[in-house]
């Protein structure tokens, strides 16, 4: 209805504070679901659209916690490190042409 997608900005973040021992699996699932899986879904949904359009950009926001961990926010650290890894992998795969234009 609005034409093609040119820019996708995956930006999400929640945190649950506590030690690794204290945090529940539900805490982990919530933080990873928002902070990591939402970015994965965004890439999976929009990458084919950008490829079909022949151009576009994906911006995935992480955090300094994606480069250096901080105590008492383990799930957040893990999720943001994951976003960095996902983004770097996508950049490399696009650079070497592993994705063919659809």
C-alpha positions as CSV (number, residue, x, y, z in Angstrom):
1,X,0.0,0.0,0.0
2,X,2.9,2.4,0.7
3,X,5.4,1.2,-1.9
4,X,8.7,-0.7,-1.2
5,X,10.6,-0.9,2.1
6,X,13.9,1.1,2.0
7,X,15.1,1.0,5.6
8,X,14.4,-1.5,8.4
9,X,15.5,-0.5,11.9
10,X,15.2,-3.4,14.4
11,X,15.4,-1.7,17.8
12,X,14.1,-3.4,20.9
13,X,15.2,-3.7,24.4
14,X,14.0,-4.8,27.8
15,X,16.1,-5.9,30.8
16,X,15.5,-8.1,33.8
17,X,18.1,-7.5,36.5
18,X,19.4,-10.2,38.8
19,X,22.2,-12.7,39.1
20,X,22.4,-15.7,36.8
21,X,21.4,-17.8,39.8
22,X,18.4,-15.7,40.7
23,X,16.9,-15.2,37.2
24,X,14.2,-17.6,36.1
25,X,13.9,-19.3,32.8
26,X,10.8,-17.1,32.2
27,X,13.0,-14.0,32.7
28,X,15.4,-15.4,30.1
29,X,12.7,-16.2,27.7
30,X,11.1,-12.7,28.0
31,X,14.4,-10.8,27.5
32,X,15.7,-13.0,24.7
33,X,12.2,-13.0,23.0
34,X,12.2,-9.2,22.9
35,X,15.8,-8.3,22.5
36,X,17.1,-11.1,20.2
37,X,14.2,-12.9,18.6
38,X,12.5,-9.7,17.5
39,X,15.6,-8.7,15.5
40,X,15.8,-12.2,14.0
41,X,12.1,-12.0,13.0
42,X,12.7,-8.5,11.5
43,X,15.7,-9.8,9.4
44,X,13.8,-12.9,8.3
45,X,10.7,-10.9,7.2
46,X,12.3,-7.9,5.6
47,X,15.5,-9.3,4.0
48,X,13.5,-11.0,1.1
49,X,11.6,-7.7,0.5
50,X,14.8,-5.7,0.3
51,X,16.4,-8.2,-2.0
52,X,13.3,-8.2,-4.3
53,X,13.5,-4.4,-4.4
54,X,17.2,-4.6,-5.3
55,X,18.2,-2.1,-2.6
56,X,17.7,-1.2,1.1
57,X,19.3,-1.2,4.5
58,X,18.8,-3.2,7.7
59,X,19.9,-1.5,10.9
60,X,20.0,-3.7,14.0
61,X,20.5,-1.8,17.3
62,X,22.4,-3.5,20.0
63,X,24.1,-1.9,23.0
64,X,27.5,-1.6,24.6
65,X,26.3,-4.8,26.4
66,X,26.7,-6.5,23.0
67,X,30.4,-5.9,23.2
68,X,31.2,-6.0,26.9
69,X,29.1,-7.8,29.5
70,X,27.9,-6.2,32.7
71,X,27.0,-8.1,35.9
72,X,23.4,-8.7,36.9
73,X,21.9,-8.4,33.4
74,X,23.0,-11.7,31.9
75,X,20.0,-12.3,29.6
76,X,20.4,-8.7,28.2
77,X,24.1,-9.3,27.6
78,X,23.4,-12.6,25.8
79,X,20.7,-11.1,23.6
80,X,22.8,-8.0,22.6
81,X,25.9,-10.2,21.9
82,X,23.5,-12.2,19.7
83,X,22.3,-9.1,17.8
84,X,25.9,-8.2,17.1
85,X,26.7,-11.7,15.9
86,X,23.6,-11.8,13.7
87,X,24.4,-8.4,12.2
88,X,28.0,-9.3,11.5
89,X,27.0,-12.6,9.9
90,X,24.4,-10.9,7.7
91,X,27.0,-8.3,6.6
92,X,29.5,-11.0,5.7
93,X,27.0,-13.1,3.9
94,X,25.7,-10.2,1.9
95,X,29.3,-9.0,1.1
96,X,30.4,-12.4,-0.3
97,X,27.1,-12.8,-2.1
98,X,25.7,-15.9,-0.4
99,X,22.2,-14.3,-0.8
100,X,21.1,-14.4,-4.4
101,X,18.7,-11.7,-5.6
102,X,15.2,-13.2,-5.8
